[in-house]
Amino acid sequence: MAKLQAIPLRGATSDGEVVEVREIDTHFLIQIAGWRHFNEVADRALRTLSLFSPKDFRSPYRREGATAWRIAPDRVLIRSFEKPDLASSEDLVTLDLSDARVCLVIEGAGAAPLLSRVIALDFSEGSFPTGTFAQSALHHVGVLVDRTGPEQFTLLIPTTWAVSLTDLLSHHLAKAA
């Protein structure tokens, strides 16, 4: 994996809460999309990976080494440590996005406050509990934010925006420090 930015970044919010931003390996990132009977077709394909299609747009389905997010009524995004054996068919199409996204982890007591400065969402545990995700915009760029722990978030951001978005996070840490 080529590092796209001089990270990890470490800093603190204006409240003195510690934050670390680091890039991790995206591994394999596959989007599946379909048309008619998407839920049934997707579930059949995902079962081969011991996954199921999430039924809503906030709760991912996880198993060790893999996560599935429903990102649209007829689309599921899968991040897996192993290459999924999914093939396109008449009812389902697959798209490998492994090189199209960068995976960042933002963690520490200041992770939620930092994200609240740059994304228009309420990142409090009550509104955005551990185990949920959202799609939003970070500086007008579509990102997926997954809360994987009380003080930990995983972000999938477009590779073409990785440097500028990481710079933006760095700038907000520098301002807050």
Buried (B, 14 or more C-beta within 10 A) or exposed (E): EEEBBEBEBEBBBEEEBBBBBBBEEBBBBBBBBBEEEBBEBBBBBBEEBEBBBBEEBBBBBBEEEBBBBBBEEBBBBBBBEEEBEBEEEEBBBBEEBBEBBBBBBBBBBBBBBBBBBBBEBEBEEEEBEEEBBBBBEBBEBEBBBBBBEEBBBBBBBBBEBBEEBBBBBBEBBEEBE
